[in-house]
Amino acid sequence: MSAENTLKNWRVWDELPKYGELLKKRATGELPEMESSKAIAKKVSSLIQSHDRVLDVGCGAGHYLRSMRREINCDFEYVGADATESYIALAKEAFREDANASFKVSDIYDLSFDNDSFDIVLCNNLLLHLPSVEKPFAELLRVTKRRLLVRTLVGSRSFRIQDVQQKPGITDFDKDG
């Protein structure tokens, strides 16, 4: 299989519109917040500063934003990015009245944002679905000015929220992370 086909095949959510509807129900409060979104919101609240820009890569229908708006007591700009167009449409609908939230179709393998353009970048439950993570990590770090928070499943039932801090003199992750 060519690299191009591999990159296209991971995008299975285009065929899962009902999952997007479930995420929208979480975003609008029709369903309860996920425990993972509460945990991320709590972590971000300890890191965020007033007027920070936050990017959520793999945002789905924006359900993590709901938890962040509840938990964080300062103004911040939120940008949700997802490769699934229908999820972005649902997020725009769910947060149409939130002037500090925007949503954009963007692929983690080629994020459509400038270098160092976000104070905090989030990536939740996405990396485990990818055929490779070296390029996505490079993209996440490229757009991150200050903090990158990654949440991913480590096993079939466990997760860990990891705060990735770039060490001085290190510009990229190597194959071993």
Secondary structure, DSSP 8 states (H G I E B T S, - for coil): --HHHHHHHT-GGGG-HHHHHHHHHHHHTSS---HHHHHHHHHHHTT--TTEEEEEET-TTTHHHHHHHHH--S-EEEEEEES-HHHHHHHHHHTTT-TTEEEEE-BTTB--S-TT-EEEEEEES-GGGSS--HHHHHHHHHHEEEEEEEEEESSSS-EEEEEE---TT--S--TT-
